[in-house]
Amino acid sequence: MIIVTTTWPTEADAERAALAVVAERLAACAQVTGPIRSVFRWEGKVDRATEWYCHLKTTAERFPALEARLRALHPYDVPEIVAVPLVAGSQAYLAWLHDAVRDG
């Protein structure tokens, strides 16, 4: 199990992506939070933006398809799409998560 995070330029963009990937069984659950202030280096200069976080719960097996779908939906040239392992959790929740992203 993994948690994937990505940032979006608007709440509507983040919500649209969250709905799409959950409906397509690429993620079991998505939370949209924000706004956040991001400071980053882009094209040789320090920049900043107001963004919205989208946290997605899925399995490592579903990550390649989830990443491809997020890239297709995303307006950024180089979107943040990072995954971290979920090292522990309630057995009932983890079973639900696994079932929610299963094909079929």
LUMGU-346396 format. One record per residue (C-alpha): residue number from 1; x, y, z. Coordinates in pm, whole numbers, plus 50000, padded with zeros to 5 digits. Layout:
{r NUM, {X, Y, Z}},
...
END
This chain:
{r 1, {50000, 50000, 50000}},
{r 2, {50119, 50350, 49920}},
{r 3, {50012, 50712, 49957}},
{r 4, {50057, 50921, 49645}},
{r 5, {50062, 51300, 49665}},
{r 6, {50026, 51554, 49391}},
{r 7, {49957, 51927, 49380}},
{r 8, {49714, 52112, 49154}},
{r 9, {49675, 52479, 49061}},
{r 10, {49308, 52497, 49164}},
{r 11, {49069, 52321, 49398}},
{r 12, {48849, 52231, 49100}},
{r 13, {49143, 52064, 48922}},
{r 14, {49232, 51863, 49233}},
{r 15, {48869, 51760, 49289}},
{r 16, {48826, 51657, 48924}},
{r 17, {49140, 51441, 48939}},
{r 18, {49037, 51286, 49272}},
{r 19, {48695, 51191, 49138}},
{r 20, {48842, 51047, 48817}},
{r 21, {49105, 50824, 48976}},
{r 22, {48871, 50691, 49245}},
{r 23, {48597, 50622, 48987}},
{r 24, {48853, 50441, 48771}},
{r 25, {48968, 50228, 49070}},
{r 26, {49322, 50367, 49050}},
{r 27, {49292, 50496, 49406}},
{r 28, {49066, 50381, 49686}},
{r 29, {49039, 50721, 49845}},
{r 30, {49145, 51079, 49781}},
{r 31, {49162, 51382, 50005}},
{r 32, {49192, 51733, 49867}},
{r 33, {49341, 51992, 50103}},
{r 34, {49446, 52349, 50064}},
{r 35, {49518, 52604, 49973}},
{r 36, {49888, 52567, 50038}},
{r 37, {50176, 52796, 49947}},
{r 38, {50451, 52625, 49748}},
{r 39, {50799, 52766, 49698}},
{r 40, {51010, 52591, 49434}},
{r 41, {51288, 52630, 49181}},
{r 42, {51162, 52629, 48821}},
{r 43, {51348, 52719, 48503}},
{r 44, {51642, 52866, 48692}},
{r 45, {51455, 53086, 48937}},
{r 46, {51276, 53059, 49268}},
{r 47, {50901, 53081, 49223}},
{r 48, {50591, 53038, 49434}},
{r 49, {50230, 52940, 49381}},
{r 50, {49909, 52871, 49563}},
{r 51, {49818, 52507, 49514}},
{r 52, {49592, 52228, 49637}},
{r 53, {49718, 51892, 49764}},
{r 54, {49561, 51566, 49660}},
{r 55, {49651, 51262, 49876}},
{r 56, {49564, 50928, 49717}},
{r 57, {49567, 50581, 49876}},
{r 58, {49640, 50288, 49645}},
{r 59, {49858, 49982, 49598}},
{r 60, {50207, 49973, 49452}},
{r 61, {50069, 49759, 49170}},
{r 62, {49826, 50035, 49069}},
{r 63, {50088, 50312, 49081}},
{r 64, {50199, 50297, 48713}},
{r 65, {49840, 50334, 48589}},
{r 66, {49764, 50602, 48849}},
{r 67, {50075, 50798, 48755}},
{r 68, {49988, 50780, 48384}},
{r 69, {49632, 50900, 48451}},
{r 70, {49749, 51187, 48672}},
{r 71, {49995, 51296, 48401}},
{r 72, {49715, 51290, 48142}},
{r 73, {49489, 51504, 48364}},
{r 74, {49755, 51745, 48487}},
{r 75, {49813, 52094, 48343}},
{r 76, {50174, 52115, 48472}},
{r 77, {50470, 52015, 48251}},
{r 78, {50633, 51840, 48548}},
{r 79, {50368, 51764, 48810}},
{r 80, {50455, 51645, 49157}},
{r 81, {50362, 51277, 49170}},
{r 82, {50536, 51105, 49460}},
{r 83, {50460, 50785, 49647}},
{r 84, {50554, 50679, 49996}},
{r 85, {50495, 50337, 50149}},
{r 86, {50217, 50288, 50398}},
{r 87, {50411, 50098, 50663}},
{r 88, {50120, 50008, 50892}},
{r 89, {49749, 50048, 50926}},
{r 90, {49433, 49887, 51051}},
{r 91, {49387, 49546, 50887}},
{r 92, {49024, 49627, 50803}},
{r 93, {49121, 49956, 50634}},
{r 94, {49406, 49799, 50438}},
{r 95, {49179, 49516, 50320}},
{r 96, {48919, 49771, 50208}},
{r 97, {49188, 49973, 50027}},
{r 98, {49313, 49665, 49843}},
{r 99, {48958, 49563, 49741}},
{r 100, {48866, 49915, 49630}},
{r 101, {49139, 49930, 49365}},
{r 102, {49104, 49576, 49237}},
{r 103, {48997, 49541, 48875}},
{r 104, {48648, 49411, 48824}},
END
